[in-house]
Amino acid sequence: MRNAFFATSALALGASASMLLAVPAAAQTLSLDTRVDRIEKELRAVQRKVFPAGTPVEPEISRPATTTPPPGSPSSAPIADLTARVGALESQLASITGQVEENNYKLRQLEDAFNKYKAEQASGSPVSAPAVRPTTAAPLTAGTASAPKPAAPAAAGASEARKTAVAAIERPDTGDAANDAYTYGFRLWDAKFYPEAQAQLKATVDKYGDSSVASRAQNLLGRAYLDDGKPALASVALYENYQKRPRGDRAADSLAYLGEALIQLKKPADACKVYAELEQVYGASLSSGQRAMMEKGRTKAKCS
């Protein structure tokens, strides 16, 4: 009888010990579930920031099926490994969230600076040309401010002689539509038909803005405005060309002519900022002609 009592007591103590060992494992699993839930919520918050339109991005983390290990089975090592992995995921999520917030802040800064510049230019108030570094990130979508429209190709009351002269400018037809459109605009500008050249070059940029010819067309559009005595319109066209196509064929030229436009607008301090930007961004690759123009502009603006 006494032996039976001791055997029963031993079994009860063994079961109690097994239950005590299982409790920490279950508690750790519950803690991991809570952390995984939080990670999933934060991932959804990041999705809403990066994809405001609701683009579906499924998280790569899914909650593993919760299983309770049988009493007495080893569980501390797998749970410790899972805990470490969840900790690493939390750290990566914090880094991603911080990067998203930083990128959004920089984008807002660029948009605000450019919108302010265009608004000041349109109103004729002092302009502070924002210094924008060329980047290769996804293209920026800056707000657009309405600017005075260029003159129509054939203004009302234009003389018949002028119409005949403009009609005599040959339209190229090489099969390359974008380049032909630019070349025709160049020929109009070269013949000093500035309003007609402005209309042609603007139409070229509007239609072929994503082609390699766009940088040349918009730069020449700015020059056509300058030659036509419209430095305000020139400054907008030239700055947009640099801002939208910093690696284009005529990006550096546009900055150089932007400095000249600002000098004509009697804004030498802003012109000096533009020349500093030109030197900093393109200094090593400037041609002798571009550098000479920059130095001449700095002298006219009395840059320090």
N, C-alpha and C positions, 0 to 999 in steps of 0.2 A: 504494500500500500504506500509505504513511504517512498519507494523507488518510483512508483507511478506519479506521485506528487512532484518529485524533483524533475521528472521528464517533462511533465506538463508545464512547469515553471520555465524550463529552459526554452521550450518552443515559444512561449509567450514573449520572453525576453528577446529572442531572435527576431520575431516578427516586429517587435517595437523598434529594434535597431534598424531593420530594413526600412521601416517607415520614416525614421528620422533621417536616414541617408537620402531618401527620395525627395524629401521636402526642399532642400536647397536647390536641387536640379529643377524642380517644378517652378520654384521662385525665380531662378535665372531665366527659364524659358518664358515666363510671364513678362519679365523685364525686357527681354529681347522683342517680344511681341509689341510692347508699348513703343519701343524705339523704332521698329520697322514701320508701325503705323505713322509715327511722326515723320519719318523719312518720306513715306508715300505722300503725305499731305504737303510737305515742303516741295517735293518734286512737282506736284500739281500746281503749286503757287508759282514755281519757276516757269512752268509751261505757259501759264496765263500771261506772264511778263514777256516771254520770248515769242509766243504765238497768240497775240490778242484776238485773232480772228477765230480761234478755236481749232487750229490745226491739230489733229490728234497725234500725240507722241506717247506711246505706251512706255512706262518705266521698265527698265531692264531688271528691276528688282521685284520679285514677287515673294510673298510671305511663304516660307516653307511650311509644309504640313506639320502641325504640332503633335508630337507623339510623346507619350509618357513612358520613359524607360521602365522596364520591370524592376521591382525592388531588388537591390543587390547588384545590378548590372553597372559596369563602369560608365559614367556619363560626364565627368568633369572635363576630360580632354576635348570631346567634340563641342561642348558648350563654350569652352574657353576659346576654341578656334572660331566659332560662329560669332562670339562676342567681339573678337578682334576684327573680323570682316565687317561687321555692322559699324564698328567704330571708324574704320577706314572709309566706308561709304558716307558716313556723316561728315567726315572731314572734307571729302571731295564735293559733297553737296554744298557745304558752306563756301568753298572756293568758287564753285560755279555761280552761286547766287551773288556773291560779291562782284564777280566779273560782269554779270548781266547788269547790275546796278551801275557799275562804272561806265560801261559802254553806253547805257541809256543817258547818263549824265553828260558824257562827251558829245553825244549826238544832239542833245538839247542845246548845248553851248554853241555848236557850229550853226545850227538852224537859227538861233537867236541872233548871232553875230551877222549872218548873211542877210536875214530879214531886216535888221536895223540898218545895215549898209544901203540896201535898196530903197528903204523908206526915206532915209535921209537924202539919198541921191534924187529921188523923185520930187521931194519937197524943196530941194535947193539949200537945205541946212548943212552945217559943217559935217563933212564925212570923215569917219575914221575907218579906213580900209582894214578889215580884219585880216590878221595873218593866219593863213590856213595851210597846213602842211599837206603835201600830196600823200595819199594812202592807197592801199590795195584792198582794204576791206570792202564788204559788200557795198555797192554804190549808195551815197547818201541821198535822201529825198528832202531837199530844202524847200521851204515855202516860197512861192513866187509872188512878187508884187508887180502890179500893173505899171508899165512904163510907157512913155509916149510912143505912138506907133510911127514907123518911118514913113516918109512920103511915098505916095503911090508912084508906080513906074512912069506913068504919063500924067502929070499934074494937069488939072483943068486949065485951059487957056494956053497950053504949051504950043509953041509955034510949030507949023508944019515942017519947017526946016529941021527942028530938033527931032521930030518924029521920024523924019526920013533918015537922019543921021543915026539914030538909035536902031532903026530897022536894018541899017547897013552893017551893023555889027554881026559877024558871022556866028551862028550857033553851032558848036561842034557836035558831031554825031559819030563817035568812035565805037559805040556799043557799050561803053561804061557810063551808065546814066548818072551816077553820083559825081564822077570826075568831070563829065561833060557839063553838068549843072554848075559846078564850081568854076570851071574854065570860062564859061560864058559870063559869070559874075565878075571874074577877073578882067575879062576884056572890056566890060562896061566900065569898071573902075579905072582901068588903064586909059580909057578914052575920056575920063573925067565926067562920065554920066553918073554922078554919085547917087542921086535918088533911085535911079533904075538899078544900079549895082547893089544898093542896100536891099531893095525888094527881092532881087534875085538871090543874093547870098543868104538872106533870112529864110527864104523858101527852101534853099538847099539844106540849111541846118535843120529846119523843121522836118524835112522829109528824110534826110540821110544822117540824122544826129548820132546814130550808132556806128557809122562807117568811119574809116580812117580819114576821109576827106573833111569831116566835120571840124576838126581843129583848125585846118587851114581856112575853111569857109568863115567860121565865126571870128577868127583873128582878122581876116580881111574885112569883114563887116564892121568891126571896131575901127579899123583904119579908114574905111569909107566914111564913117560918121565923123572921125577927126578931120579928114580932108574937106568935109562938107560944113565944117564949123559947128559941130554938135558934140562937144567933149563930154557932156553929161550922158548922152546915149552911148557914146564910145566907151566910157568907163564901165557901164553896166555890161555891155557885150564882151569887153575884154576880160573883166573879172570873172564873168560866168564861164568863159572858155578855160581859164586857168583852174577855176574851182571844179568844173565838171570833168576836165580832161587834162589833169596835171602831167600826164605822160604823153600827151599829144605832140604832133610835129611842131606846133606853133605855141605851146604853152609858155615857154620862156619869152618869146616875142610879145605875147599878150601882156605879160607883166611889164616889159619894157615900155610898151605903148600905153599901158595903164598909167605908168608914172608920168608920161607926157600929158595924158588927158587931165590928170589931177593938177599938174602945173598950170595948164590952161584954165582950169577951174579956180585958180588961185588958192590951192591947198598944198603948198610946198611941204609941210610937215607930213602929210599923208603920202605924198610922192616919195619922200625919204624912207618911209616905212616899206613902201612897195619895193624900192630899190634894194633895201636890206634883205627883204624876202627873196628877191631875185638872186642876190649874191649867195645867200645861205642855201637855197634849194638847188640852184643850177650852176653855181660858181665854176666848178671844174669842167663843165661841159659847154660853157658859153662860147660862142664864136667870137672872132675879133670884132665883127660888126655889132653884135649884141652888147659886148662889153664896152665898146666905144660909145654906143647910145646910152648905156647906163651911166658911164662916167660923165658924159655931157649933161645928162639929166640931173645928176647929183650936183654938178656945178651950178646949173640954173636954179635948182631948188635950195642951194646953199646948205646942203646936208653936212652935218658935222662929221 
